[in-house]
């Protein structure tokens, strides 16, 4: 999106740039600097991956080896057979998918109402939802724990999901997007006799693809990485999500098994890196859509 | 109300209802309950009967202000914010300006530098704890090559917190980089060209064109980064357990600990003080960065 705007601005000026505009010519050292910077940014990931396939003794070697002398998948085997990483992985996936689906449905419904419909209480509702955007999660977790305990949801996946099912960020994003859709669409549908709910489901929603994709991906990533609330809710190992399991192992009895912990980090990080690399366009759009107005 | 408007209002509330219900029960309710709880002596033993607790007025807050550990975690949190926000913004701005000036690999760089942002803080903390190791860690091995005997980064009361900040900068600058990049692209090239014709140096153009025109974007970046850093917790939980000697224990960590001890009223009060800090920070940053804004930006736009 932003690349397109940039091209629009530079394209007609291209000849002038060749003539002289000294500041716009790209010096080649800049490429070098940017590549070195990028290398520094990805080094921790490379180090994590390479260490995770070394035997424990080599992981601890001083000085460390860069490329593994012996390649082994033992660490991963331990995670998935001796430890219960398949369960943690499944828990993380269930929670993240449910939270994502909920936000896509509920936030687009409210986002449409706030963007295009007139109703008493609209301004107050929007103000309240926006106001909670900056409330830290730490403010709500104690009463939430009391609540989930009393309705029988402590130590359940549902207890992890429900509090995150309807977030203010999604409402804000969907409202911003739906506002850009022309009012004529809705008026035409009304003239054709479509009911208000039908207009939302069959006229508006099909046009929300890009915004829904952005919301879906961002919500999934946030939920997958979420830590504090799952840590509070999960009381037995079979309810751990990946970050909870990894964090508790890393400070518990497995604290010194570096190879194992690094392999665990790979299991947490790799799926989101893959999702991001495939779908990064939508994420960049989302940041531009909500961040820059 | 005429029938069509009435219909619209009914439909709007029908669409809003599921969100509003979930939101009221799981967000707004707890925010208010937390405030109420902070004025009581609620403990874990009251969990089944939360309304039967005793009001204690401002006792929890008074106790917090006098609690040496709470003072310490407040200081740690502020230090984290004061070190982290400028560093993150500076790195993000440098990278954004760099990427904005190249013609090729733009998308590639943008995606690459953004990678750490999407990863779990818990997972990257495990990795960085390994990189920071005293013997055989990546940092100290590299320092060893140039003859420096690196310290135990996470074992030192003075170095542990800055070490966490360094990781946070690495983890978070990508978000701001993307936002700044979009901001840079809204600056018309004519302005820079005109300044260049008038003989303005690169630094002068940065100082008098880029910075003022980017001010709203910088403000937004400072606020969202600050909000995140005020709540830091996971990196300390994994890398240092709040130590050594509580030097990396944060306000969120303190609240989590008090919750763990069963002191629910006390924990709620601590979380509300953090909330207050969040509100103050947002307000202050808008005042501070927003003020001079209008005149300069309007002037530059003409």
Interface residues (C-beta under 8 A of the other chain):
Chain A: X2 X3 X5 X6 X9 X10 X13 X21 X22 X23 X24 X26 X30 X31 X33 X34 X37 X38 X41 X42 X43 X44 X45 X47 X48 X51 X60 X61 X62 X63 X64 X102 X105 X106 X107 X109 X110 X112 X113 X114 X117 X118 X119 X120 X121 X122 X125 X128 X129 X132 X134 X135 X136 X137 X138 X139 X140 X141 X142 X143 X144 X145 X146 X147 X149 X150 X162 X163 X164 X165 X166 X168 X171 X190 X195 X196 X197 X200 X221 X224 X225 X227 X228 X232 X242 X243 X246 X247 X250 X251 X258 X261 X262 X264 X265 X268 X269 X272 X273 X275 X276 X277 X280 X283 X284 X287 X288 X291 X292
Chain B: X4 X5 X7 X8 X9 X10 X11 X12 X13 X14 X15 X16 X18 X19 X20 X22 X23 X25 X26 X27 X28 X29 X30 X31 X33 X34 X37 X47 X48 X50 X95 X98 X99 X100 X101 X102 X103 X104 X105 X106 X107 X109 X110 X111 X112 X113 X114 X115 X116 X118 X119 X120 X121 X122 X123 X124 X125 X126 X127 X128 X129 X130 X131 X135 X136 X137 X138 X141 X144 X170 X175 X178 X179 X181 X182 X183 X185 X186 X188 X189 X192 X193 X196 X202 X205 X217 X220 X227 X230 X231 X233 X234 X237 X238 X241 X251 X252 X255 X256 X259 X264 X267 X268 X271 X272 X274 X275 X278 X279 X282
